[in-house]
Amino acid sequence: MKETLMLLSTRIEERRKELLESMGAGTAKDFGGYQHACGEVRGYLIIQNMISEAIRTHEHEEENFDSSPTDSVVKK
C-alpha cells in the first residue's frame, strides 16, 4: 500500500510541477483559466497532504501491530 501511495504522490507532484511551469509561461488564455489552474494546484497540494497522512497512519498502525498485535486489536 505504501508503495502505491508513494507512486501516486510522485505522479501528482510531477503534474503539479508541469502545471506551475505552464502557468509561469503564461499559457492561461484569460483570468478564468488562471483561476482554474490555481485551483488545480491547490487540489494537488491537498491530495499530497492526504496521501502523506495516509502513509503516516499506515506506518503507525504497522508499528503498533508489530510491537503488540493483541493490544492493537483490543484498543479498537
TORBAVEX-598646 format. One record per atom (N, C-alpha, C, O): residue in one letter; x, y, z; atom name. Coordinates in steps of 0.02 Angstrom, whole numbers, padded with zeros to 5 digits. Layout:
BEGIN
code:u:v:w:site
a:X:Y:Z:CA .
...
END
This chain:
BEGIN
code:u:v:w:site
m:00041:-00059:00000:N .
m:00000:00000:00000:CA .
m:00043:00063:00000:C .
m:00030:00111:-00036:O .
k:00096:00063:00041:N .
k:00139:00121:00047:CA .
k:00170:00137:-00021:C .
k:00175:00196:-00040:O .
e:00192:00086:-00057:N .
e:00225:00097:-00122:CA .
e:00176:00128:-00171:C .
e:00195:00172:-00210:O .
t:00114:00105:-00170:N .
t:00063:00133:-00215:CA .
t:00050:00206:-00199:C .
t:00045:00248:-00244:O .
l:00044:00222:-00135:N .
l:00033:00291:-00115:CA .
l:00092:00336:-00134:C .
l:00083:00393:-00156:O .
m:00152:00310:-00126:N .
m:00211:00349:-00144:CA .
m:00215:00360:-00219:C .
m:00235:00414:-00241:O .
l:00197:00310:-00258:N .
l:00196:00317:-00331:CA .
l:00144:00369:-00351:C .
l:00157:00412:-00393:O .
l:00086:00366:-00322:N .
l:00033:00414:-00335:CA .
l:00056:00485:-00317:C .
l:00044:00532:-00354:O .
s:00088:00491:-00260:N .
s:00113:00555:-00238:CA .
s:00165:00583:-00287:C .
s:00165:00643:-00302:O .
t:00208:00541:-00313:N .
t:00258:00561:-00361:CA .
t:00225:00586:-00425:C .
t:00245:00637:-00453:O .
r:00176:00550:-00449:N .
r:00141:00570:-00511:CA .
r:00104:00636:-00501:C .
r:00105:00679:-00546:O .
i:00074:00646:-00444:N .
i:00038:00708:-00430:CA .
i:00088:00766:-00428:C .
i:00075:00820:-00454:O .
e:00145:00755:-00396:N .
e:00196:00807:-00392:CA .
e:00222:00825:-00462:C .
e:00234:00884:-00476:O .
e:00231:00776:-00504:N .
e:00252:00789:-00573:CA .
e:00201:00832:-00609:C .
e:00219:00880:-00644:O .
r:00138:00815:-00602:N .
r:00084:00853:-00635:CA .
r:00080:00924:-00608:C .
r:00070:00972:-00646:O .
r:00089:00931:-00543:N .
r:00087:00997:-00512:CA .
r:00144:01041:-00539:C .
r:00133:01100:-00554:O .
k:00203:01012:-00545:N .
k:00260:01050:-00571:CA .
k:00249:01070:-00644:C .
k:00265:01126:-00664:O .
e:00221:01024:-00684:N .
e:00205:01040:-00754:CA .
e:00157:01098:-00758:C .
e:00165:01144:-00799:O .
l:00106:01097:-00715:N .
l:00056:01149:-00715:CA .
l:00087:01216:-00694:C .
l:00071:01268:-00723:O .
l:00130:01215:-00644:N .
l:00163:01277:-00622:CA .
l:00207:01305:-00677:C .
l:00208:01366:-00688:O .
e:00242:01262:-00712:N .
e:00284:01285:-00768:CA .
e:00240:01316:-00823:C .
e:00258:01367:-00852:O .
s:00184:01285:-00836:N .
s:00138:01310:-00886:CA .
s:00111:01378:-00865:C .
s:00105:01424:-00906:O .
m:00094:01385:-00802:N .
m:00068:01449:-00777:CA .
m:00123:01502:-00782:C .
m:00109:01559:-00800:O .
g:00184:01483:-00766:N .
g:00239:01530:-00770:CA .
g:00253:01554:-00841:C .
g:00276:01610:-00851:O .
a:00239:01510:-00889:N .
a:00249:01528:-00959:CA .
a:00192:01570:-00986:C .
a:00196:01595:-01042:O .
g:00140:01579:-00946:N .
g:00083:01621:-00966:CA .
g:00037:01589:-01016:C .
g:00011:01623:-01060:O .
t:00026:01524:-01011:N .
t:-00017:01489:-01059:CA .
t:-00092:01498:-01044:C .
t:-00133:01482:-01087:O .
a:-00109:01525:-00985:N .
a:-00180:01537:-00971:CA .
a:-00205:01592:-01018:C .
a:-00175:01645:-01023:O .
k:-00260:01578:-01052:N .
k:-00286:01625:-01102:CA .
k:-00322:01684:-01071:C .
k:-00326:01738:-01101:O .
d:-00348:01675:-01010:N .
d:-00384:01728:-00977:CA .
d:-00379:01718:-00901:C .
d:-00350:01670:-00877:O .
f:-00408:01765:-00865:N .
f:-00405:01761:-00792:CA .
f:-00441:01698:-00766:C .
f:-00419:01669:-00716:O .
g:-00494:01679:-00799:N .
g:-00531:01619:-00778:CA .
g:-00487:01557:-00784:C .
g:-00489:01513:-00741:O .
g:-00448:01553:-00837:N .
g:-00402:01497:-00845:CA .
g:-00348:01496:-00791:C .
g:-00329:01443:-00767:O .
y:-00325:01555:-00773:N .
y:-00276:01561:-00720:CA .
y:-00305:01538:-00653:C .
y:-00273:01502:-00615:O .
q:-00367:01560:-00640:N .
q:-00400:01540:-00578:CA .
q:-00409:01464:-00575:C .
q:-00400:01433:-00523:O .
h:-00428:01435:-00631:N .
h:-00437:01363:-00634:CA .
h:-00371:01327:-00619:C .
h:-00370:01279:-00581:O .
a:-00317:01351:-00649:N .
a:-00252:01320:-00638:CA .
a:-00231:01326:-00564:C .
a:-00203:01280:-00536:O .
c:-00245:01384:-00534:N .
c:-00230:01393:-00462:CA .
c:-00270:01343:-00419:C .
c:-00243:01315:-00372:O .
g:-00333:01334:-00437:N .
g:-00374:01285:-00401:CA .
g:-00348:01214:-00409:C .
g:-00351:01174:-00362:O .
e:-00324:01199:-00469:N .
e:-00296:01133:-00481:CA .
e:-00234:01121:-00440:C .
e:-00225:01068:-00410:O .
v:-00190:01171:-00437:N .
v:-00129:01166:-00396:CA .
v:-00147:01157:-00323:C .
v:-00118:01115:-00288:O .
r:-00196:01195:-00299:N .
r:-00218:01188:-00230:CA .
r:-00245:01118:-00216:C .
r:-00232:01089:-00164:O .
g:-00283:01092:-00263:N .
g:-00309:01024:-00256:CA .
g:-00253:00973:-00252:C .
g:-00256:00926:-00212:O .
y:-00201:00981:-00293:N .
y:-00144:00936:-00290:CA .
y:-00109:00939:-00222:C .
y:-00089:00887:-00195:O .
l:-00103:00998:-00195:N .
l:-00072:01005:-00129:CA .
l:-00114:00972:-00074:C .
l:-00087:00941:-00029:O .
i:-00179:00979:-00079:N .
i:-00224:00947:-00030:CA .
i:-00217:00871:-00035:C .
i:-00213:00837:00016:O .
i:-00217:00845:-00096:N .
i:-00210:00773:-00105:CA .
i:-00143:00749:-00079:C .
i:-00138:00695:-00049:O .
q:-00090:00787:-00092:N .
q:-00024:00769:-00067:CA .
q:-00024:00763:00009:C .
q:00004:00716:00037:O .
n:-00057:00810:00042:N .
n:-00062:00807:00115:CA .
n:-00102:00746:00139:C .
n:-00084:00714:00188:O .
m:-00155:00731:00103:N .
m:-00195:00672:00121:CA .
m:-00155:00608:00113:C .
m:-00159:00563:00155:O .
i:-00117:00604:00060:N .
i:-00075:00544:00048:CA .
i:-00022:00538:00102:C .
i:-00010:00484:00129:O .
s:00010:00594:00119:N .
s:00061:00594:00172:CA .
s:00032:00570:00238:C .
s:00062:00530:00273:O .
e:-00028:00594:00253:N .
e:-00061:00573:00315:CA .
e:-00078:00499:00313:C .
e:-00071:00464:00363:O .
a:-00101:00474:00256:N .
a:-00117:00403:00250:CA .
a:-00054:00360:00259:C .
a:-00057:00308:00291:O .
i:00001:00382:00232:N .
i:00064:00345:00240:CA .
i:00085:00345:00313:C .
i:00104:00293:00340:O .
r:00081:00403:00346:N .
r:00100:00407:00417:CA .
r:00055:00362:00459:C .
r:00079:00326:00503:O .
t:-00010:00363:00445:N .
t:-00057:00322:00483:CA .
t:-00043:00248:00472:C .
t:-00043:00208:00519:O .
h:-00030:00230:00410:N .
h:-00016:00160:00394:CA .
h:00048:00137:00429:C .
h:00050:00082:00456:O .
e:00100:00179:00429:N .
e:00163:00161:00463:CA .
e:00152:00155:00538:C .
e:00179:00109:00570:O .
h:00113:00200:00566:N .
h:00100:00198:00638:CA .
h:00061:00135:00657:C .
h:00076:00103:00708:O .
e:00012:00117:00617:N .
e:-00026:00056:00630:CA .
e:00018:-00006:00625:C .
e:00010:-00053:00664:O .
e:00064:-00006:00576:N .
e:00109:-00063:00570:CA .
e:00154:-00068:00631:C .
e:00167:-00123:00656:O .
e:00179:-00011:00656:N .
e:00222:-00011:00715:CA .
e:00183:-00038:00775:C .
e:00209:-00078:00813:O .
n:00122:-00015:00784:N .
n:00081:-00039:00840:CA .
n:00068:-00114:00834:C .
n:00072:-00150:00884:O .
f:00054:-00137:00774:N .
f:00039:-00208:00765:CA .
f:00101:-00250:00776:C .
f:00098:-00304:00806:O .
d:00158:-00226:00752:N .
d:00221:-00264:00760:CA .
d:00241:-00268:00833:C .
d:00268:-00320:00854:O .
s:00229:-00217:00871:N .
s:00252:-00216:00941:CA .
s:00206:-00258:00985:C .
s:00229:-00294:01029:O .
s:00141:-00253:00975:N .
s:00094:-00291:01016:CA .
s:00028:-00301:00979:C .
s:-00017:-00260:00986:O .
p:00023:-00353:00940:N .
p:-00036:-00363:00898:CA .
p:-00102:-00365:00937:C .
p:-00152:-00339:00914:O .
t:-00102:-00396:00995:N .
t:-00165:-00402:01032:CA .
t:-00186:-00335:01061:C .
t:-00246:-00322:01063:O .
d:-00140:-00294:01083:N .
d:-00157:-00228:01109:CA .
d:-00189:-00186:01055:C .
d:-00237:-00149:01067:O .
s:-00164:-00191:00995:N .
s:-00190:-00153:00939:CA .
s:-00262:-00172:00924:C .
s:-00303:-00129:00908:O .
v:-00278:-00234:00930:N .
v:-00346:-00258:00916:CA .
v:-00393:-00239:00973:C .
v:-00450:-00218:00961:O .
v:-00370:-00245:01035:N .
v:-00411:-00232:01093:CA .
v:-00430:-00157:01098:C .
v:-00485:-00141:01117:O .
k:-00384:-00113:01080:N .
k:-00396:-00041:01084:CA .
k:-00454:-00019:01039:C .
k:-00488:00030:01055:O .
k:-00465:-00053:00985:N .
k:-00518:-00034:00938:CA .
k:-00582:-00060:00962:C .
k:-00633:-00049:00931:O .
END
